[in-house]
Structures are given as structure tokens and as C-alpha cells.
Amino acid sequence: MLYSGVPSLSVPMVRVITVTGNGVVEALPNFVQLQVEVRTEGEEVQQTQAENAEIMYRVIQSLLDLNIPREHIQTAAFNVFPRYDFIEGEQLFRGYQVTNALTVKIADIEKAGIVIDAAVASGANSVSSIQFGLDNPELVYQQALQLALQNAQTKAQTIAQTMKLALYPQPISIVEEQQQNEPVRYKTLSMASSQAGTPIEQGEISVSATVTVKYQY
């Protein structure tokens, strides 16, 4: 049965402005982490391993002498590989290669060059994967997030003012995007230049935040 005299109920349409806010904070790193390796080669695996261990002991001692805490020195990898040459399709055994790698965290970035030089002087033959970092990245990210929210609000207000819209000041939804940090830099140093002192430039770490915010008007 139809009742023509009853007015129909309509749901008012919600009009929404969606904006994306971005915030970036440039921060000075407060530590540097690097990998120090000792590689030795020889015909006998035990002799090659013993030589490697002796050199690595000297390297570790040189780091401790520079007041690097032992808990900031960690074994990253230890590998023993047979070496072969291929001559006219034949595989010829050439001995073994032993590699021992340490990850070293240096709280005083200004000492990084001194640490590298000391490790190389003690027998390390590879320094790589230099990574600058922050002890408290979450604090810096919160600053970037605040900037992202302010940026989103400014965008929404600009749109509303330009289009002569009555914007509700409180957002109806805020979605925080996944944290995006600029990849830290990695370097591999040339051991040939270490005698002149190894310069280390820390630069800055870029921490960014992104939010998607919806406002009703």
C-alpha cells in the first residue's frame, strides 16, 4: 500500500575534501656503524683460519684501545670457502679463503676515521657498509608527523578559501602512512688512501612522514 502524503526521508550527502600532508625533518646522525673485515688465504684451512684469528684479535684490541665498548663490537659473518681456478675446462684447487667480519658501532662520529685507520693498521683489509643512524629516530619522526599534519591542514584551508567553501575545522579521518626514511648512505673505503687519514662526512638523515586527512565542508 502506498501513502502518497508521507514525504520521503533523504540522507544529506556528506561533502569531503581529501588532502595529503607531508613533513620532512633533517637530523644530524649521532652514531655511525661500519663493517670491518679480515680476509686471509692459504693452502691449509687450519693455518689460514689461525692466521685470520690472530689478525682479527689485533683488530679487536685496537678498537678496545680506542674506548669502543665491547658490546658495540659484534661478529657479523664468518666464512670459510675453498678457492678454485678454471683452466681449459678443468677445476684446479687453489686453497682456502677465510673471512671474518665485525660490525662496529661508533657513538662519537668524529672518531670514525681514527677507528678505521686503527683497524686497517692492525690488519683489516676491508671496511664497508658505513651507515649513519639516530639513537632515537621515533622522536624525529614525531616532529615530521607534526609537520605533515600542519601541511594537510594548510592544504585543506587553501582549497576551502579558494572555492569559497565552509570547511569544518575538525577532520573526520586521519590516516598515517607508513614511515618513510631516506635510505642511509653506504660507502666502501679504499684501503690505499687510509695512510693519509680517512675523512668521514656524516651529512644529514632525512626523516619523512605522510598523512591522508579528510575534512567535511
C-alpha positions in Angstrom: 0.0 0.0 0.0 1.4 3.4 -1.0 1.0 6.6 1.1 1.4 9.5 -1.2 1.0 12.1 1.5 4.1 11.0 3.5 7.3 12.8 2.4 10.3 10.7 1.7 13.3 10.9 4.0 16.6 11.8 2.3 20.1 11.4 3.8 22.1 14.5 3.3 25.2 14.0 1.2 28.5 14.4 3.1 30.9 16.5 1.1 34.5 15.7 1.8 37.9 17.3 0.9 40.8 14.8 1.0 44.3 16.1 1.2 47.7 14.5 1.7 50.2 16.1 4.1 53.9 15.7 4.0 56.6 16.5 6.6 60.3 16.2 6.4 62.9 16.7 9.2 66.6 16.8 8.5 68.6 15.5 11.5 72.3 15.1 12.3 73.1 11.4 12.9 74.5 10.6 16.4 76.3 7.3 15.6 78.0 5.6 12.7 78.1 1.8 12.1 80.5 0.1 9.8 81.8 -3.3 8.9 85.4 -4.3 9.3 86.6 -7.5 7.6 89.8 -9.6 7.7 90.3 -11.9 4.8 93.2 -14.4 4.6 94.1 -17.0 2.0 96.2 -20.2 2.2 96.5 -23.8 1.2 95.8 -25.3 4.6 92.4 -24.4 6.1 93.6 -24.6 9.8 96.6 -22.5 9.1 94.6 -19.9 7.2 91.9 -19.8 9.9 94.6 -19.4 12.6 96.2 -16.5 10.7 92.8 -14.9 10.3 92.0 -15.2 14.0 95.4 -13.7 15.0 94.8 -10.6 12.8 91.2 -10.2 14.0 92.4 -10.3 17.6 94.7 -7.4 16.9 91.9 -5.5 15.1 89.5 -6.0 18.1 92.2 -5.0 20.5 92.8 -1.8 18.5 89.1 -1.0 18.7 89.0 -1.6 22.5 92.1 0.6 22.9 90.1 3.5 21.3 87.4 3.0 24.0 84.9 1.4 21.7 82.7 -0.6 24.2 82.9 -4.4 23.6 79.1 -4.5 23.4 79.4 -2.3 20.3 81.6 -4.9 18.6 79.7 -7.8 17.1 80.6 -10.6 14.7 78.6 -10.1 11.5 79.9 -13.1 9.5 82.5 -15.8 9.4 83.0 -17.8 6.3 85.5 -20.5 5.0 85.5 -21.0 1.2 87.6 -23.3 -1.0 89.1 -21.4 -3.9 89.2 -22.8 -7.4 90.6 -21.8 -10.8 89.1 -23.0 -14.0 91.8 -23.6 -16.7 90.7 -25.1 -20.0 87.6 -26.5 -18.5 89.4 -28.1 -15.6 88.8 -27.1 -11.9 92.0 -26.6 -10.0 92.0 -26.3 -6.2 93.9 -23.2 -5.1 93.4 -23.3 -1.3 91.1 -21.6 1.1 89.8 -18.1 1.9 88.7 -17.3 5.4 86.6 -14.1 6.1 85.7 -12.7 9.5 83.6 -9.6 9.6 82.8 -7.3 12.5 80.0 -4.7 12.9 81.3 -1.8 14.9 79.1 1.0 16.3 80.8 4.3 17.0 79.0 6.8 19.1 81.5 9.6 18.5 81.2 10.1 14.7 84.3 12.4 14.8 86.4 9.3 15.8 85.2 7.2 12.8 88.2 8.0 10.7 90.6 7.2 13.6 88.8 3.9 14.2 89.1 2.9 10.5 92.8 3.8 10.3 93.5 1.8 13.5 91.6 -1.2 12.2 93.4 -1.1 8.9 96.8 -0.7 10.6 96.1 -3.7 12.7 95.4 -5.9 9.6 91.9 -5.3 8.4 91.8 -5.4 4.7 88.2 -4.2 4.0 86.0 -1.6 5.6 82.5 -1.3 4.1 78.8 -0.6 4.8 79.2 2.7 6.6 75.8 3.6 7.9 74.8 6.7 9.8 71.9 6.5 12.2 69.9 8.0 15.0 69.6 6.6 18.5 66.0 8.0 18.9 64.5 8.0 15.3 61.0 7.9 16.7 61.4 11.4 18.3 62.5 12.8 15.0 59.6 11.0 13.2 57.1 12.6 15.6 58.4 16.0 14.5 58.0 15.1 10.9 54.5 13.8 11.6 53.5 17.1 13.2 54.7 19.0 10.1 52.7 16.6 7.9 49.5 17.3 9.8 50.1 21.0 9.6 50.7 20.7 5.9 47.5 18.8 5.4 45.5 21.4 7.3 47.0 24.2 5.3 46.2 22.5 2.0 42.6 22.0 3.1 42.2 25.6 4.2 43.6 26.8 0.9 41.2 24.7 -1.1 38.2 25.9 1.0 39.2 29.5 0.8 39.8 29.4 -2.9 36.5 27.6 -3.6 34.5 29.7 -1.1 33.6 26.6 1.0 32.7 26.5 4.6 35.2 24.0 6.0 34.7 22.2 9.3 37.9 22.7 11.3 37.9 19.2 12.8 38.9 16.4 10.3 36.6 13.4 10.0 39.5 10.9 9.5 43.3 10.9 9.6 45.3 8.0 8.1 49.0 7.8 8.9 51.1 6.4 6.1 54.0 4.1 6.7 57.1 5.8 7.9 59.5 6.6 5.1 63.1 7.4 5.9 65.6 8.3 3.3 68.0 5.4 2.8 71.2 6.0 4.7 74.3 6.1 2.7 76.7 3.2 2.3 80.3 3.5 1.3 83.2 1.2 0.7 86.6 2.8 1.5 89.8 2.3 -0.4 92.5 1.0 1.9 95.2 2.5 -0.3 94.2 6.0 0.8 94.0 5.2 4.5 97.6 6.3 5.3 96.6 9.9 4.7 93.8 9.7 7.2 90.3 8.7 6.4 87.8 11.6 6.2 84.2 10.8 7.1 81.4 13.2 6.2 78.2 12.5 8.2 75.8 14.7 6.3 72.1 14.6 7.5 69.5 11.9 7.7 66.1 12.8 6.2 63.1 11.5 8.2 59.7 11.9 6.5 56.0 11.4 7.4 52.8 11.3 5.3 49.2 11.6 6.3 45.9 11.5 4.4 43.3 13.7 6.1 39.6 14.1 5.2 37.6 17.3 6.1 33.9 17.9 5.7 32.5 21.0 4.1 
